[in-house]
Amino acid sequence: MPAASRSDQRMSSKSPCTPMRSPSLMVILFSLLFVLQRVGLARCQPLSSAVELGALYSLRSSLGLRARDWPRRADPCSAWTGVRCRSGRVFSLNISGLRRTRVARRNPRFAVDGLQNLTSLVSFNASGFRLSGPIPDWFGTRLPPSLAALDLRSAAVFGAIPYSLGGAAGLSVLSLAGNALTGDIPPTLGGLRRLTHLDLSRNVLTGSVPAALAALANLSHLDLSSNHLAGEIPPALGSLSNLKTLILSNNSLTGSVPPQLGNLSFLVSLDLSFNSLLGSLPESLFSGASRLRSVVLRRNNFSGALPDSLWSLLPVLELLDVSSNNLTGEFPNHVPVNANARDGLFNLSNNLYYGSISSGFEILFQRFKFVDLSYNYFEGTASSTNASLAMNCFQNASNQRSTAECEKFYMERGIAFDGGTVPPASSPSGNRNWRYILAGVLGGLAFILMLVSVLVLFLVRRGVHSAERRGVTANVAPSGRVAQEPPSSGASVELSSVGDAFTYEQLLQATSEFSPLNLVKHGHSGDLYYGVLEDGASVVIKKIDAQTLNREAYVMELNLFARVSHARLVPFLGHCLEKEDEKLLVYKHMPIGDLSSALHRKPGREEEGLQPLDWIKRLKIAIGVAEALCFLHHECTPPLVHRDVQASSILLDDKYEVRLGSLSEVCTQQGDGQQKVFTSMLRSSQPSEQGISGFPGATCAYDVCCFGKVLLELVTGKLGISGSDGAGMNDWLDHTLSYISLYEKELVTKIMDPNLVVDEDHLEEVWAMAIVAKSCLDPKPSKRPLARYILKALENPLKVVREESHSNSSRLRTTSSLGSWRSALFVSWRNSSSDLTSLKYSATARSQGSGGDRSFSCRRTSRDIFPEPLGLAGEFDE
């Protein structure tokens, strides 16, 4: 019996139907519910610390936050925007996007003393919130030890980075980008041993890259771009074993690239562009970088051949841009295999590469979205369809270098030249006849030009003399309209009332006596300096030397601001006209910068707060530019032409509202007033869209063409479309516009910026903007839409595609182009059965030189155009 009982007990214990395990299961469920309840209570628990409550009210007062965001008599943990609590303590504070009261906006200050008493704070985000002033010295020593993330991007912070900031030992993320910070990078930042993300880009920092940063063993992201850093790249940076992103672009770095950077085995993105680096690239730089996906080395002085280790990475690279250097050599015999690159970019343009391109490389290039080999010396034949091959020595391609130039290049290197671009043979008599005809035509044109020039000069001088006799002065016309007549030579007296009058001592103090450290750039009409006024306002000051430049050059710009005023134009603050030989103009400084820097932020790092420009903002920016052009073209009398519409002249405030800069070249449209007939004759005898003396054509249609490039830049995300003047870019435009069809929406996805995430409605808006861009780039200026029609189309993008995409040409022809903005917009599409698949976007004028022929684009020939102020944009008061 006992044995049987034990056997029965064992059997009953193994029975699957026994309820013996139910109590343990219930215990687990109750425990889980208890934990979840505790977590929920911790998150919903009201603020329990009286000290932290006082600290929050202190911040509310010092920052001047509105009651609707931080209401009184309400629990901050549950009712205050941007305040997050855990277990009754504040652990996250986000004031980005909040607004100050009207009174507080008059005198914004860097007043955040209350942070010292938030002892459990982990994250403080003030990006885009204006904290005008320097970072206080106590920031490093008295910040809460728990603080791990400090984000002050685009917060109007100025002054030096305090050395004490290196004492904030708990920081893992430090972002001070997009401000006006000056001075050196403190080497004490090397003491932030937990730091993983350091972003000091888009400031005015000077000095060298401190080698002490090599002590940041956990660093994965380092961005020091767009500053004034000089000296060599410290070899010690090669010890940052966890570094994934290294961006040192847009500085004044010199010397060679240290081979120690090849030790960065986890590196994914390397950007050293726009510096003065030289020498050959070390072979070891890429030998261990198997994770590398983006390499940008453009605009340096690198020489020699690209390392074999870099060629071996070509199949996996998504971006390789080594353009505008002195690199030379031939493509390697060994072609990389197992290529899996998709929609990437390979840019070797403006170098000294030569030799033939093997079929293996042509197959490899097909895997890239765009390949640019222009302005090299490649020879033989080429069959790549996605590559820009202009200005090489190919036999079967157009727009190549001359045979003599190619032979000279190969002869200097002791290499046999295998053929080239030879013009078709013709008979000697035919050549002589054509020479006589050409000489006659040119002689006639020269005589007509001389006659017309004399007449134009006579009329201009007569107009000036009559204006002087009438004592014309610059007055503000009603409704922002421009007066019909220019100011007289004595207009400086009347124009002294334009803006505020600053004393020379004020501006001298604001710029540290015009210190070279405050110099922003040398403009074509004066030097630009960054300054801080007595009230803490950041400004940009243009210093005009009236002895070396036109003594009245400043009058033209003052005259513009005296006669026109619009919210879409960059704000002009005032001037100083005290000295005879030196004139000073003052503009507001905006820290967010221009469209070029905002649009081309590095994507794919949302966790680091560097999100690419989304579609809503892109459309908003396009509408803002269209509004600015509408004002200049249609609300001013006579119409004004901007002449430099490109991404770098489109400035953005803190809410991504457009402020159009580069106003120093604004002029009245050609063809108005006394010179209408004669100017039209001159324009008809000159290359398309190039004005007299080689300057951009002063026509509204020219602005529209430039704006078309900006729109295409917004759609594709391609760098430098609106500011490019190379033949390679024209080839890219030919290729890209072939994917814009009025009748097939899906084609636009092949050229759309891959960083754009859009739904179906937004995709139609992208499609509509691409269609508008193509209309703006019509080769015939007379068929480009007016700015007011472009604005209507951008304000109603869905109507562009939903009402027009299914319309036939007969219906379009019956619609008045003057009575309908849609018919005016599509006038260039009606007479083309191929949707304008091949357009020429630049003037046909060419310049002979060492670089060969280059076409004129929508950008001024001078690189020193002043975009007031370029890259230094300021927040507008509401």
Secondary structure as UniProt FT lines:
FT   HELIX           2..14
FT   TURN            16..17
FT   TURN            20..21
FT   HELIX           22..44
FT   HELIX           50..63
FT   TURN            67..69
FT   TURN            72..73
FT   HELIX           76..79
FT   TURN            81..82
FT   STRAND          83..86
FT   TURN            87..88
FT   STRAND          89..94
FT   TURN            96..97
FT   HELIX           102..106
FT   HELIX           113..117
FT   TURN            119..120
FT   STRAND          123..125
FT   TURN            127..128
FT   HELIX           137..139
FT   TURN            140..141
FT   TURN            145..146
FT   STRAND          149..151
FT   TURN            153..154
FT   STRAND          157..160
FT   HELIX           163..167
FT   TURN            169..170
FT   STRAND          173..175
FT   STRAND          180..182
FT   HELIX           187..191
FT   TURN            193..194
FT   STRAND          197..199
FT   HELIX           211..215
FT   TURN            217..218
FT   STRAND          221..223
FT   STRAND          230..231
FT   HELIX           235..239
FT   TURN            241..242
FT   STRAND          245..247
FT   STRAND          252..253
FT   HELIX           259..263
FT   TURN            265..266
FT   STRAND          269..271
FT   STRAND          278..279
FT   HELIX           283..285
FT   TURN            286..288
FT   TURN            290..291
FT   STRAND          294..296
FT   STRAND          301..304
FT   HELIX           308..313
FT   TURN            314..316
FT   STRAND          319..321
FT   STRAND          326..329
FT   STRAND          344..347
FT   STRAND          352..355
FT   HELIX           359..365
FT   TURN            366..367
FT   STRAND          368..372
FT   STRAND          377..380
FT   STRAND          387..388
FT   STRAND          393..394
FT   HELIX           403..412
FT   TURN            413..414
FT   HELIX           428..470
FT   HELIX           478..480
FT   TURN            489..490
FT   HELIX           491..495
FT   TURN            496..497
FT   STRAND          500..501
FT   HELIX           504..510
FT   TURN            511..514
FT   HELIX           516..518
FT   STRAND          519..522
FT   STRAND          527..532
FT   TURN            534..535
FT   STRAND          538..545
FT   TURN            546..548
FT   TURN            551..552
FT   HELIX           553..563
FT   TURN            567..568
FT   STRAND          572..576
FT   STRAND          582..588
FT   TURN            591..592
FT   HELIX           595..599
FT   HELIX           606..608
FT   HELIX           615..630
FT   HELIX           631..635
FT   STRAND          640..641
FT   HELIX           647..649
FT   STRAND          650..652
FT   TURN            654..655
FT   STRAND          658..660
FT   HELIX           663..665
FT   STRAND          667..668
FT   TURN            670..671
FT   HELIX           673..675
FT   HELIX           676..684
FT   TURN            688..689
FT   HELIX           692..694
FT   HELIX           700..716
FT   TURN            719..720
FT   TURN            722..723
FT   HELIX           727..737
FT   TURN            738..739
FT   HELIX           745..750
FT   TURN            754..755
FT   HELIX           760..776
FT   HELIX           781..783
FT   HELIX           787..795
FT   HELIX           797..804
FT   TURN            805..806
FT   HELIX           809..813
FT   TURN            817..819
FT   HELIX           821..825
FT   HELIX           827..830
FT   TURN            833..834
FT   TURN            850..851
FT   TURN            863..864
FT   TURN            870..871
//
